[in-house]
């Protein structure tokens, strides 16, 4: 008879595998809906402006290097001719000081079931360029001829520029023109600077304002030798990213304020910009903020699905312990129907959360699943008390699951402690069970109905 126990365990395991396949299909559905959501966000960004990345301001100084050498004429080594070799390049000069004040206004834009966060940014740039003389010192037999310098600001999606900005350079007012003149970072704006004597020590203050529109995130390159960036927004859920986190931040339900302060030694932005413009690597070292939605129903549904198999396993373990301790056999098909109700919980959760808040969807799906399972178990277990008791237990496990998916930093710790607690409970309850004689105590008896009458006592 002891082989009947192992056959029962094998059937329960087979039922669990079938349910795991169903959970996998629900997980694929969550991924599909997330991809669809991302596609809609991309469509919204394509019709407005995408994530915005700002690099600059940077002073671009083109130059021509002339190298003069003497070369013999034909085979006559006594007669020499002067030969010039020319090469063109540019040098980047970063601001000695840079201050960027940013005010962000966010607006959720909905399309169907999905939405994207579109922002409007008002950026005020203020800083100072300075140099001790020529940026490049000529070598022996070399001559450096400088071209017209230009101030450029790289903007990843210039469609988001709401109005033409003007540059105040020293005592001049200059208009920005489209493009940067750089092949690798073509998108942006530039202003031509005239009357700048690069051979002598010089310094110039500058200011300009930029009104920009974008979607989901804004990132800025800390381009100054000393850079200070301040962002203010009414969005209460910022996610800061990049090489540096804010040195000061304040996040409230009404919005956030964040401040960064970096230096050239820490940011190494001249190296990153040069490497990026020459095509050697991506643009690193950015500072940014992403406007996230912490109550994203798909993320939370996916998080809940990670515990689904464990959840079903705990429910089946409770059934099995009931069989062991109360000597009342439960058919594998009844395991399967109860497990199917638990799988449908996740499908209900996903579909409801697309239309109402995740917390409300979770409460409705939990109430529906617990009510169905409790009603079914009243007849399976042969008593109203046992059915309602298992319903209360199931509701408690759903509550624990909600706490687990709500925790971010402590989810793993809480899950581990919960699993350890259930294992300890199972071991305590079955500490006196004689597993070799267990099959003799499972004669397949049923309860006498839903009236609450107990099953006949098992044979010793």
C-alpha positions in Angstrom: 0.0 0.0 0.0 2.9 2.4 0.5 3.3 2.6 -3.2 -0.1 4.3 -3.4 1.3 7.2 -1.5 4.1 7.7 -4.0 1.6 7.4 -6.9 -0.5 10.1 -5.3 2.5 12.4 -4.9 3.5 11.7 -8.6 -0.1 12.7 -9.7 0.0 15.8 -7.7 3.4 16.7 -9.2 2.0 16.1 -12.7 -1.0 18.4 -11.9 1.5 21.0 -10.7 3.4 20.8 -14.0 0.2 21.3 -16.0 -0.6 24.4 -13.8 3.0 25.6 -14.3 2.4 25.5 -18.1 -0.7 27.6 -17.6 1.2 30.1 -15.5 3.8 30.3 -18.2 1.1 31.3 -20.7 -0.1 34.0 -18.3 3.5 35.2 -18.0 3.8 35.3 -21.8 0.6 37.4 -21.9 2.1 39.8 -19.4 5.2 40.2 -21.5 3.1 40.7 -24.6 1.1 43.4 -22.9 4.3 45.1 -21.7 5.7 45.1 -25.2 2.5 46.6 -26.5 2.6 49.2 -23.8 6.2 50.0 -24.8 5.2 50.2 -28.4 2.4 52.8 -27.6 4.9 54.8 -25.6 7.3 54.8 -28.6 4.4 55.9 -30.8 3.6 58.8 -28.4 7.3 59.8 -28.4 7.4 59.6 -32.2 4.5 62.1 -32.4 6.0 64.5 -29.8 9.7 64.0 -28.9 11.7 61.1 -27.6 13.9 60.8 -24.5 16.0 63.9 -24.4 19.8 63.9 -24.0 21.7 67.2 -23.8 25.4 67.5 -24.3 27.0 70.9 -23.9 27.5 73.8 -24.3 30.9 73.1 -25.9 33.1 75.5 -27.7 34.3 73.9 -31.0 37.5 75.5 -32.4 38.4 74.2 -35.9 42.1 74.5 -37.0 44.4 73.7 -39.7 47.9 72.3 -38.9 50.6 73.1 -41.5 53.9 71.2 -41.3 56.7 72.5 -43.4 59.6 70.3 -44.4 62.5 70.4 -46.8 62.7 67.8 -49.5 65.5 67.2 -52.1 64.6 67.9 -55.7 65.0 64.6 -57.7 68.4 63.1 -57.0 70.1 66.4 -56.4 70.5 66.4 -52.7 72.1 69.9 -52.7 68.9 71.5 -54.0 66.0 71.5 -51.6 62.4 72.5 -51.8 60.0 73.4 -49.1 56.9 71.1 -48.8 53.8 71.9 -46.8 51.5 69.2 -45.3 48.1 70.3 -44.2 45.6 68.5 -41.9 42.4 69.8 -40.4 40.8 69.0 -37.1 39.0 70.7 -34.2 39.5 71.0 -30.5 36.8 71.1 -27.9 36.8 73.6 -25.1 34.5 73.0 -22.1 33.2 75.8 -19.8 35.2 76.6 -16.8 31.9 77.1 -15.0 28.5 75.8 -15.8 25.2 76.2 -14.0 22.0 74.6 -15.4 18.6 75.4 -13.7 15.8 73.2 -15.0 12.1 73.4 -14.4 10.1 70.3 -15.5 6.4 70.1 -16.1 5.0 66.6 -16.7 1.8 65.4 -18.3 0.6 61.8 -18.7 -0.6 61.3 -22.3 -3.0 58.3 -22.6 -3.6 56.3 -25.8 -6.1 53.4 -25.2 -5.1 51.4 -22.2 -1.6 52.8 -22.1 0.1 56.1 -21.3 3.4 57.8 -21.5 4.8 60.7 -19.4 5.5 63.7 -21.6 7.5 66.6 -20.1 8.2 70.2 -20.9 11.6 71.4 -19.7 12.7 75.0 -19.2 16.5 75.1 -19.0 18.5 78.1 -18.1 22.2 77.8 -18.9 24.8 80.2 -17.4 28.5 79.9 -17.3 31.9 81.1 -18.3 34.6 80.1 -20.8 38.2 81.0 -20.3 41.6 80.1 -21.8 45.2 81.2 -21.1 46.0 81.4 -24.8 46.1 79.3 -27.9 44.5 75.9 -27.3 47.2 74.1 -29.3 50.9 74.9 -29.2 52.6 74.5 -32.6 55.7 72.3 -32.8 58.9 72.8 -34.7 58.2 73.8 -38.3 54.5 73.9 -37.6 51.9 76.5 -38.0 48.3 76.5 -36.6 45.6 78.5 -38.3 42.3 78.7 -36.4 38.9 78.9 -38.0 35.7 80.4 -36.8 34.8 78.9 -33.4 31.2 77.9 -32.7 29.3 77.1 -29.5 27.2 73.9 -29.9 24.7 72.1 -27.8 23.8 68.5 -28.7 20.1 67.7 -28.4 19.1 64.1 -29.2 15.6 65.0 -30.6 15.5 68.6 -31.8 11.8 68.3 -32.6 11.3 69.0 -29.0 12.7 72.6 -29.2 9.6 74.7 -28.6 11.1 78.1 -29.5 14.3 79.5 -31.0 16.8 80.3 -28.2 19.2 83.2 -28.3 22.8 83.2 -26.9 24.1 86.1 -24.9 27.9 85.9 -25.3 30.0 88.5 -23.5 28.2 91.7 -24.7 26.8 90.1 -27.9 23.4 88.6 -28.7 23.7 85.8 -31.2 21.1 83.5 -32.8 21.4 79.8 -32.7 21.3 77.9 -35.9 20.1 74.3 -36.4 22.7 71.4 -36.3 26.0 71.1 -34.5 28.3 70.6 -37.5 29.4 67.3 -36.0 28.7 64.1 -38.0 28.4 61.9 -34.9 26.2 64.3 -33.0 24.4 66.1 -35.8 21.2 66.9 -33.9 21.4 70.1 -31.8 22.0 73.9 -32.2 25.1 76.0 -32.8 26.1 79.7 -32.7 29.0 81.2 -34.7 31.3 83.4 -32.6 33.2 86.3 -34.1 36.0 88.5 -32.9 37.5 85.9 -30.5 41.3 86.2 -30.4 42.4 82.7 -29.4 46.1 83.5 -29.3 45.7 85.7 -26.2 44.3 85.0 -22.8 40.5 85.5 -22.8 37.3 84.9 -20.9 33.6 85.3 -21.8 30.4 84.8 -19.8 27.4 83.4 -21.5 23.7 82.7 -20.9 20.9 81.2 -22.9 17.5 79.5 -22.2 16.1 76.4 -23.9 12.5 75.3 -23.8 12.4 71.6 -24.6 9.8 68.9 -24.9 10.4 65.2 -24.5 9.1 61.8 -23.3 9.9 59.7 -20.2 13.4 60.9 -19.3 15.8 63.8 -19.5 19.6 63.5 -19.2 22.3 66.1 -19.3 26.1 65.9 -19.7 28.0 67.8 -16.9 30.2 69.6 -19.4 31.9 72.2 -17.2 35.1 72.1 -15.3 32.8 72.8 -12.4 29.1 72.0 -13.1 26.0 72.5 -11.0 22.7 71.2 -12.1 19.3 71.8 -10.4 16.0 70.1 -11.4 12.6 70.9 -10.1 9.4 69.1 -11.1 5.9 68.3 -9.9 6.3 64.6 -10.7 6.4 62.7 -7.4 8.1 59.5 -8.6 11.5 60.3 -10.1 14.2 57.7 -10.9 17.7 59.2 -11.0 20.3 57.5 -13.1 23.7 58.2 -14.6 27.2 58.4 -13.4 26.3 60.6 -10.5 23.3 60.6 -8.1 22.1 63.9 -6.7 24.1 65.3 -3.8 20.8 66.7 -2.4 17.3 65.7 -3.1 13.8 66.3 -1.7 10.9 64.1 -2.9 7.4 64.8 -1.7 3.9 64.0 -3.1 3.9 67.4 -4.7 7.2 66.8 -6.7 10.9 66.7 -6.3 14.0 68.9 -6.2 17.4 67.5 -7.0 20.9 69.1 -7.2 24.1 67.7 -8.7 27.6 69.2 -8.4 30.5 67.7 -10.3 34.0 68.7 -11.4 36.1 68.0 -14.4 38.3 65.6 -12.5 35.3 63.5 -11.4 33.2 63.6 -14.6 36.1 63.4 -17.2 33.6 64.8 -19.7 36.2 66.1 -22.2 37.4 62.5 -22.7 33.9 61.2 -23.1 32.9 63.9 -25.6 36.0 63.5 -27.7 35.6 59.7 -27.7 32.0 59.9 -28.6 32.4 62.5 -31.4 35.2 60.4 -32.9 33.0 57.3 -32.9 35.0 55.3 -30.4 32.3 54.8 -27.7 28.9 55.9 -26.6 28.3 59.1 -24.6 28.9 58.2 -21.0 28.9 60.2 -17.8 25.4 61.6 -18.1 23.2 62.9 -15.3 19.5 62.2 -15.7 16.0 61.6 -14.3 13.4 59.2 -15.5 9.7 59.8 -14.8 8.5 56.4 -13.7 5.1 55.0 -12.7 5.7 53.0 -9.5 2.2 51.5 -9.7 2.8 50.0 -13.1 0.3 47.1 -13.2 2.4 45.0 -15.6 5.5 45.2 -13.4 3.5 44.2 -10.3 1.7 41.4 -12.1 5.0 40.1 -13.3 6.3 40.3 -9.8 3.3 38.4 -8.5 3.8 35.7 -11.1 7.3 35.0 -9.8 5.7 33.7 -6.6 2.9 31.9 -8.3 4.3 28.4 -8.4 5.4 28.7 -4.8 1.9 29.9 -3.9 0.3 26.9 -5.6 2.8 24.5 -4.0 2.0 25.9 -0.5 -1.8 25.4 -1.2 -1.2 21.8 -2.4 1.0 21.2 0.7 -1.8 22.3 2.9 -4.2 19.9 1.1 -1.7 17.1 1.5 -1.2 17.8 5.2 -5.0 17.7 5.6 -5.0 14.3 4.0 -2.2 13.1 6.3 -3.6 14.5 9.5 -7.4 14.1 9.0 -7.2 10.8 6.9 -9.5 12.2 4.2 -8.5 11.5 0.7 -8.6 14.3 -1.9 -8.6 13.3 -5.6 -5.8 14.7 -7.9 -8.5 16.2 -10.1 -9.7 18.2 -7.1 -6.1 19.4 -6.6 -6.2 20.4 -10.3 -9.5 22.4 -10.1 -8.3 24.3 -7.1 -5.0 25.0 -8.7 -6.8 26.2 -11.9 -8.7 28.7 -9.8 -5.3 30.0 -8.4 -3.9 30.3 -12.0 -7.0 32.2 -13.1 -6.4 34.6 -10.2 -3.4 36.0 -12.1 -5.3 36.3 -15.3 -8.0 38.2 -13.5 -5.4 40.4 -11.8 -3.8 41.3 -15.2 -7.1 42.0 -17.0 -8.6 44.1 -14.1 -5.4 46.1 -13.4 -5.5 47.4 -17.0 -8.7 49.3 -16.2 -8.5 50.0 -12.5 -5.7 50.5 -10.0 -3.6 47.5 -9.1 -4.6 47.5 -5.5 -8.3 47.4 -6.4 -7.7 44.7 -9.0 -5.8 42.6 -6.5 -8.6 42.9 -4.0 -11.3 41.9 -6.5 -9.4 39.0 -7.9 -8.5 37.8 -4.4 -12.2 38.0 -3.2 -13.4 36.1 -6.3 -10.8 33.4 -6.1 -11.2 32.9 -2.3 -15.0 32.7 -2.6 -14.8 30.2 -5.4 -12.3 28.0 -3.7 -14.0 28.2 -0.3 -17.3 27.2 -1.8 -15.7 24.3 -3.6 -13.8 23.1 -0.6 -16.9 22.9 1.6 -17.9 19.9 -0.5 -14.5 18.5 -1.2 -13.5 18.5 2.5 -17.0 17.5 3.7 -17.7 20.4 6.0 -18.5 24.1 6.1 -15.9 24.8 8.8 -13.1 23.1 6.8 -14.0 24.9 3.6 -14.2 28.3 5.2 -11.1 27.6 7.2 -9.1 26.9 4.0 -10.7 30.0 2.5 -9.4 32.1 5.4 -5.9 30.5 5.0 -6.0 31.2 1.3 -6.9 34.8 1.9 -4.0 35.1 4.3 -1.6 33.7 1.8 -2.9 36.2 -0.8 -2.3 38.9 1.8 1.3 37.7 2.3 1.8 37.7 -1.5 0.6 41.3 -1.8 3.1 42.4 0.9 5.9 40.5 -0.9 5.2 42.2 -4.3 4.8 45.6 -2.6 8.2 45.3 -1.0 11.2 46.1 -3.3 14.3 46.2 -1.2 13.1 43.5 1.3 11.1 41.2 -1.0 13.7 38.5 -1.1 14.2 38.5 2.7 10.4 38.5 3.4 9.8 35.7 0.9 12.6 33.6 2.4 11.3 34.0 5.9 7.8 33.2 4.8 8.9 30.0 3.1 10.9 29.0 6.1 7.9 29.6 8.3 5.7 27.4 6.2 8.3 24.6 6.1 8.7 24.8 9.8 4.9 24.5 10.3 4.7 21.5 8.0 7.5 19.8 9.8 6.0 20.4 13.2 2.5 19.2 12.1 3.9 16.0 10.6 6.6 15.2 13.2 4.8 12.1 14.5 3.5 10.8 11.1 4.5 7.2 10.2 4.9 7.7 6.5 5.4 3.9 5.8 2.0 3.2 7.3 0.3 6.3 5.9 -1.3 4.5 2.9 -3.3 2.2 5.2 -4.8 5.3 6.8 -6.1 6.8 3.5 -8.9 4.4 2.6 -10.4 7.1 0.3 -13.2 7.9 2.7 -15.3 11.0 2.0 -17.0 13.4 4.3 -20.7 13.0 4.7 -21.5 16.2 2.9 -21.4 20.0 3.4 -23.5 19.8 6.6 -20.4 19.8 8.7 -20.6 16.1 9.7 -17.2 14.6 10.3 -15.9 11.5 8.4 -16.0 8.2 10.1 -12.9 7.5 12.1 -10.1 5.9 10.2 -9.1 2.3 11.0 -6.1 2.0 13.2 
